[in-house]
Amino acid sequence: MKKRFLLLGMLLILTLSGCGKQEAPVQDQEISSEKEMSKEEAVPPAPGEENWGTAPEFSAPLITTTPIRYLSVTVGSTEKEVNLTWFSPSEEAGQVYWTTADDVNFENAFVYSTTAVPSEVTEGYYVNKVTVTGLEPETEYLYQAGSEEALSPAYTYTTPAFSDTFRFTAVGDAQIGKPVEEVDKQKGNWHKLLNKVKYHFPDTSFLVSLGDQINDFDDREQYNAFLNQGALYSLSLAPLKGNHEMGGPQFSEHFSFPNQSKLGTCDDEGDGNYWFTRGNALFIALNTMDSNKWGEHYDFIASAVEANPDTNWRIVFSHYSPYNGYEGYLENAANIRPYFLKFTSDFDIDLVLCGHDHAYVRTSFIQEDGSFTEYDSPAVSPEGTMYVTLSSSSGSMYRRPVAQDEAVVSKKRDTPEVTDVQITPTSLTISTYNAKTWELTDTFEIQK
């Protein structure tokens, strides 16, 4: 193994010479010096006066510079784990080489092996999935994925603090490929938004993408545009299946999830509901695509809560929103609403984050019978559950919401948005920003 990695020495030196929590590995001419970045960070623009170039470029060698394809880094069950998925042209057992940042030649790397499974949708490729365990807090790691025949570049991955006080980041539909003639523009916006996430939230625990990552479930170019982003190689992603990913096992092949259930499946047994924890919070990701399975979500949430009875915060992710604003989706929202009203009440769900609408909606606190109460921020021990539906993160399209009695905020956006959620043992604060200007467009705090 040592001999093999020495052959990669030159590549690793180039790749790693710029590593840092907010800096990019150096690649060819895409160099951001420490001096340039420090200067920009020392005098940041005022809130609302940023531009797309404010955040330093987070660059890394794309996976497509090697025979490996479709690398995804997804959340683990706890902070101590992370899941990796990739496609390889080799039927050899896949391996992940994982080590600390100072071990640039991977001489002391842990090796995680997996079985390569033939892809059902990409001829000539094999799907590899590995769970890396035993991670330490606030530690910078290096990793490579592949096999002796085909190996990825080296990438960094930095763990946040393992604490009951932490943040995560949420985005709505990237839906790259809608419209198809604007794929390059959407890819560019998605890239710039990820730069902003790495710039403003270098300590984020994970990034949740609330479904419809792409527009056409079987389009390879769209998956490439979404996944082949330097920032995503170094950030835990928690994606949800959206209606535009229905139709086959592509979503299941591209991502792997912790504590995944067969409840809530749509196209295959690999796209069911899943849950994970961070700090003192339980996160429950639902696949709400099959209306015949909506009744299964109650049992799944019951099992997740039973496995984590002492968590102080409980947050549900869903692509479909039961309290949306786009007129064309109101019937679907009304149909799914009774299921949400029941389980959010029975299991004391604090927050539901949704996508699908391409419009921004934040509701009052809604109780089991559908009644609702509007609280001022901070809301202290509010009765009911708050629902927030996010707009697009790539600018694929924006819709104008119609008035809803339950909605406190309901607005059409015209620029990609990103949402920051900060959690402490006694508070949850959700803040949404115009990703380009970094203007704060909405914020609310819940206290317990």
Buried (B, 14 or more C-beta within 10 A) or exposed (E): EEEEBEEBEEBBEBBBEBBBEBBBBBBEEBEBEEEEBEEBEEEEEEEEEBEBEBBBBBBBBBBEEBBBBBBBBBBBBBBBBBBBBBBBBBBBBBBBBBBBBEBBBBEEBBEBEBEBEEBEBBEEBBBBBBBBBEBEEEEBBBBBBBBEEBBBBBBBBBBBEBBBEBBBBBBBBBBBBBEEEBBEBBBBBBBBBBBBBBBBBBEBBBBBBBBBBBBBBBBBBBBBBBBBBBBBBBBBBBBBBBBBBBEBBBBBBBBBBBBBBEBBBBBBEBBBBBBBBBBBBBBBBBBBBBEEBBEBBBBBBEBBBEEBEEBBBBBBBBBBBBBBBBEEBBEBBEEBBEBBBBBBBEBEBBBBBBBBBBBBBBBBBBBBEEEBEEBEEEBEEBEBBBBBBBBBBBBBBBBEBBEBEBBBBBBBBEBBBBBBBBBBEEBBBBBBBBBBBBBEBBBBBBBB
